[in-house]
Amino acid sequence: MRADHDILVEIPGVKPPAVRILNASTLETIWASICFLPMPRPQHQLLERQFSGPCAERDVIRHLAANPVLVLPVGEHEVRISWANSTGEPE
């Protein structure tokens, strides 16, 4: 059984911090928010796969299990994703 977890998502200079449920829909929404930003084509393709690929949710969970914050460069900006609770663990 899969449990959804709250994450804190921030795109400094584009979107303020917001708590969301970590699921495929949330990751696709993040992608929709950043896909228009200027960035090199290889970075665009990598981020598209990161946020809308078949393993996107699993990959974010794996990263957050090992690191407190996932930081992905997006052109001149970045996306920051972390667990929303204060302990840094999924609830």
C-alpha positions as CSV (number, residue, x, y, z in Angstrom):
1,M,0.0,0.0,0.0
2,R,1.3,3.4,-0.9
3,A,0.9,6.4,1.4
4,D,1.1,10.0,0.1
5,H,3.4,12.3,2.0
6,D,3.4,16.1,2.4
7,I,6.2,17.9,0.8
8,L,7.3,21.6,0.8
9,V,7.8,22.9,-2.7
10,E,9.5,26.2,-3.5
11,I,10.7,27.9,-6.7
12,P,12.4,31.0,-5.4
13,G,11.6,34.0,-7.6
14,V,8.7,32.1,-9.3
15,K,6.5,30.4,-6.7
16,P,6.4,30.9,-2.9
17,P,6.8,27.9,-0.6
18,A,3.7,25.6,-0.6
19,V,2.8,22.3,1.1
20,R,1.6,19.7,-1.4
21,I,0.9,16.0,-1.3
22,L,3.7,14.1,-3.1
23,N,2.0,12.3,-6.0
24,A,2.2,12.3,-9.8
25,S,-0.3,15.1,-10.1
26,T,1.8,17.4,-7.9
27,L,5.0,16.7,-9.8
28,E,3.2,17.3,-13.1
29,T,1.9,20.6,-11.7
30,I,5.5,21.6,-10.8
31,W,6.6,20.7,-14.3
32,A,3.8,22.8,-15.8
33,S,5.0,25.8,-13.6
34,I,8.6,25.6,-14.8
35,C,8.5,24.2,-18.3
36,F,8.2,27.7,-19.8
37,L,11.3,29.0,-18.1
38,P,14.3,29.5,-20.3
39,M,16.8,26.6,-20.0
40,P,19.0,24.6,-22.2
41,R,17.3,21.8,-24.1
42,P,19.1,18.9,-22.3
43,Q,18.1,20.5,-18.9
44,H,14.5,20.8,-20.2
45,Q,14.5,17.1,-21.2
46,L,16.0,16.0,-17.8
47,L,13.5,18.0,-15.8
48,E,10.6,16.8,-17.9
49,R,11.6,13.2,-17.1
50,Q,12.3,14.1,-13.4
51,F,8.8,15.5,-12.9
52,S,6.6,13.6,-15.4
53,G,8.4,10.3,-16.0
54,P,7.1,7.0,-14.9
55,C,9.4,6.9,-11.9
56,A,9.2,10.5,-10.9
57,E,7.4,10.0,-7.5
58,R,9.6,7.1,-6.5
59,D,12.8,9.0,-7.5
60,V,11.8,12.1,-5.3
61,I,11.1,9.8,-2.4
62,R,14.4,8.1,-2.8
63,H,16.3,11.4,-2.9
64,L,14.5,12.8,0.1
65,A,15.2,9.6,2.1
66,A,19.0,10.3,1.6
67,N,19.1,14.1,1.5
68,P,17.0,16.7,3.4
69,V,16.3,18.8,0.3
70,L,16.1,18.0,-3.4
71,V,17.4,21.1,-5.4
72,L,17.0,21.0,-9.1
73,P,18.4,23.9,-11.3
74,V,15.9,25.4,-13.7
75,G,17.7,27.9,-15.9
76,E,18.5,30.8,-13.6
77,H,16.1,29.4,-10.9
78,E,15.8,26.3,-8.9
79,V,13.2,24.0,-7.5
80,R,13.5,23.0,-3.9
81,I,11.6,20.1,-2.5
82,S,11.7,18.8,1.1
83,W,9.5,16.9,3.5
84,A,6.9,19.3,4.9
85,N,7.2,18.2,8.5
86,S,9.9,19.4,10.9
87,T,11.5,15.9,11.3
88,G,12.5,15.6,7.7
89,E,10.8,12.2,7.4
90,P,7.6,11.3,5.5
91,E,4.5,11.3,7.7
